[in-house]
């Protein structure tokens, strides 16, 4: 509080001082101009009378001096007659004097006026004295006025900073508590001002950090669980391979080990992809993507997974702007997910609606209950574990799809399919916005394989 108060106080005092000096200089300049103009109006008639009177006198210096001395006012405008030979003038003063104007001089703190009467004579007026009873701008000393003003500024600054400093201290304390692991610590955000906005921003940040930490803990728990199963099978198969001496038995166990290693490698690869998509910017990766050439790849993937499943494509020569690598990955994940859960076939359809590309993947499987349509997008959530164990899958497929669509400013929807199963629809805007919107979430969204 002390340092902040001193900085603001001296800042205000410096500003007031500069303003005061500037106003003083400006007022003095204006007053000097007006005073000089007014003085000239008062003195010039006296100079004209002096010239007229001298023109009526002879050359006697005493008479001429007495005539000039009698023109002035002894207390305010004393006058005298001087020879031009005794003048000490600067260049500018000499020019003004030669033009017949008045010359104002200050000597030893006293003000004097010089007026040319002839080539050899000068009328000297001074020293000038202010009239009695001259009013002052302030009824007290200027130094005392400045001291009172600075005291008032200090008191006002303190009263204004006191509640501000308290709120800043509380916000700093909340930040320190939160940094020390007190996740429930929050700042007071009742006031509707800049500090209130800062406190609300801090609270929002704290909520996101807590949610992120909880998600990371849940993800770590889920990853540990997902890795434990293939790792246990791997250890078991290794022990059996070591115990068996027959080559065919060893080969059989080695193939099991190879499959488990492949499963672990796929899981790790999916985790890296899922994590990379959290912050990766796909703006500069967008290119024209033709859907028709991808259909043959979908057919091959479907037949490798379940040869009895048919796949149908209805999209013509659709071409959209997207990241080829990731958008293909999203479609592959949806198609393979549908193949795992369908009964007979999978349908892929593409069309345009309300300025969006709509790519839907339908199956005729058991479908997804409405209560689970948000949960299926969470990592490692599986609704049918028996089918997943038989046909494979890491549990991250739909979560990756959702993140890919978020990075394309799109979304993924889940609804009932006319074919009897589930329909997953990718909504991709035809015109991509310039800024990425992180908070955009689908109405029925989440992230993982059915």
Residue pairs with C-beta under 8 A, 6 or more apart in sequence:
1 161
1 162
1 165
4 161
4 165
5 157
5 158
5 161
5 165
8 157
8 161
9 153
9 154
9 157
12 153
12 157
13 150
13 153
16 149
16 150
16 153
20 146
36 104
39 102
39 104
39 113
39 128
40 102
42 77
43 77
43 102
43 113
43 115
43 125
44 102
46 71
46 72
46 77
46 79
46 125
47 102
47 115
47 117
47 123
49 71
50 67
50 68
50 71
50 79
50 115
50 117
50 123
51 117
51 118
53 67
53 68
53 71
54 64
54 67
54 68
54 117
54 118
54 121
57 63
57 64
57 67
64 81
64 121
65 80
65 81
68 79
68 80
68 81
68 123
69 79
69 80
69 81
71 79
72 78
72 79
72 125
75 129
76 128
76 129
76 131
77 125
77 126
77 128
78 125
78 126
78 127
79 123
79 124
79 125
80 123
80 124
80 125
81 117
81 121
81 122
81 123
81 124
82 121
82 122
82 123
82 124
83 120
83 121
83 122
84 116
84 119
84 120
84 121
84 122
85 120
87 97
87 114
87 122
89 97
89 103
89 114
93 103
93 105
96 102
96 103
97 103
97 114
97 116
98 116
100 116
102 113
102 114
102 115
103 113
103 114
103 115
104 111
104 112
104 113
105 111
105 112
105 113
105 114
106 112
110 126
110 127
110 128
111 126
111 127
111 128
112 124
112 125
112 126
112 127
112 128
113 124
113 125
113 126
113 128
114 122
114 123
114 124
114 125
115 122
115 123
115 125
116 122
116 123
117 123
138 145
164 195
167 188
167 191
167 195
167 199
168 195
170 187
170 188
171 187
171 188
171 195
171 198
171 199
171 202
174 185
174 186
174 187
174 199
174 202
175 187
175 202
177 185
178 185
178 206
178 209
183 206
183 210
183 213
185 206
186 202
186 203
186 206
187 199
187 202
187 203
188 199
189 196
189 199
189 200
189 202
189 203
190 196
191 199
219 379
222 379
222 380
222 395
223 267
223 271
223 380
225 380
226 267
226 380
226 394
226 395
227 264
227 267
230 260
230 261
230 263
230 264
230 267
231 260
231 264
233 256
233 260
234 257
234 260
234 261
234 264
237 253
237 256
237 257
237 260
238 253
238 257
240 249
240 253
241 249
241 250
241 253
241 254
241 257
244 250
244 253
263 392
266 394
267 394
267 396
270 394
270 396
270 397
270 400
271 396
273 329
273 396
273 400
274 379
274 396
274 399
274 400
274 403
277 326
277 400
277 403
277 404
277 407
278 403
280 407
281 407
281 436
282 322
282 323
282 326
282 407
282 408
283 432
283 436
285 323
285 324
285 325
285 326
286 321
286 322
286 323
286 408
286 432
287 321
287 322
287 323
287 324
288 319
288 320
288 321
289 319
289 320
289 321
289 322
289 324
289 327
289 328
290 317
290 318
290 319
291 313
291 315
291 318
291 319
291 320
291 331
291 350
291 359
292 313
292 315
292 316
292 317
292 318
294 328
294 331
295 311
295 313
295 315
295 348
297 332
298 311
298 313
298 331
298 332
298 335
298 348
299 311
301 332
301 335
301 336
301 339
302 309
302 311
302 335
302 336
302 339
302 346
303 309
305 336
305 339
305 340
305 391
305 392
306 339
306 340
306 391
308 344
309 339
309 342
309 344
309 345
309 346
310 344
310 345
310 346
311 335
311 339
311 345
311 346
311 347
311 348
312 345
312 346
312 347
312 348
313 348
314 347
314 348
314 349
314 350
315 348
315 349
315 350
315 351
315 359
316 350
318 350
318 357
320 327
320 357
320 428
320 430
321 430
321 432
322 408
322 428
323 404
323 407
323 408
326 404
326 407
326 408
327 404
327 408
327 428
329 400
329 404
330 400
330 401
330 404
330 405
330 412
330 426
331 348
331 359
331 361
331 426
333 397
333 398
333 400
333 401
334 361
334 397
334 398
334 401
334 424
334 426
335 346
335 348
335 361
336 393
336 397
337 393
337 397
337 398
337 424
337 449
337 450
338 346
338 361
338 362
338 363
338 365
338 421
338 422
338 424
339 346
339 363
340 387
340 388
340 391
340 392
340 393
340 449
340 450
341 363
341 365
341 366
341 384
341 387
341 421
341 422
341 450
342 363
342 364
342 365
342 421
343 363
343 364
343 365
343 421
344 364
345 363
345 364
345 419
346 361
346 362
346 363
347 360
347 361
347 362
347 363
347 419
348 359
348 360
348 361
348 362
349 359
349 360
349 362
350 357
350 358
350 359
350 360
351 357
351 358
352 358
352 430
355 429
355 430
355 431
356 410
356 427
356 428
356 429
356 430
357 426
357 427
357 428
357 429
357 430
358 425
358 426
358 427
359 425
359 426
359 428
360 423
360 424
360 425
360 426
361 423
361 424
361 425
362 417
362 418
362 419
362 421
362 422
362 423
363 417
363 419
363 421
363 422
364 417
364 419
364 420
364 421
365 420
365 421
365 422
366 384
366 421
367 416
367 417
367 420
367 421
367 422
368 376
368 383
368 414
368 422
368 450
370 444
372 383
373 414
373 415
373 444
373 446
374 444
374 445
374 446
375 381
375 446
376 383
376 398
376 414
376 446
376 447
376 448
376 449
376 450
377 398
377 399
377 402
377 412
377 445
377 446
377 447
377 448
378 399
378 446
378 447
378 448
379 395
379 396
379 399
379 447
379 448
380 395
380 396
380 448
381 395
381 446
381 448
381 449
382 388
382 393
382 395
382 448
382 449
382 450
383 450
384 450
388 395
388 449
393 449
394 449
395 448
395 449
396 447
396 448
396 449
397 448
397 449
398 412
398 424
398 446
398 447
398 448
398 449
398 450
399 446
399 447
399 448
400 447
401 412
401 424
401 426
401 447
402 412
402 442
402 445
402 446
402 447
403 447
405 411
405 412
405 426
405 427
405 428
405 442
406 438
406 440
406 441
407 436
408 428
408 432
409 428
409 429
409 432
409 433
409 436
409 437
409 440
410 426
410 427
410 428
410 429
411 426
411 427
411 440
411 441
411 442
411 445
412 424
412 425
412 426
412 427
412 442
412 445
413 424
413 425
413 427
413 442
413 443
413 444
413 445
414 422
414 423
414 424
414 425
414 444
414 445
415 422
415 423
415 425
415 444
416 422
416 423
417 423
422 450
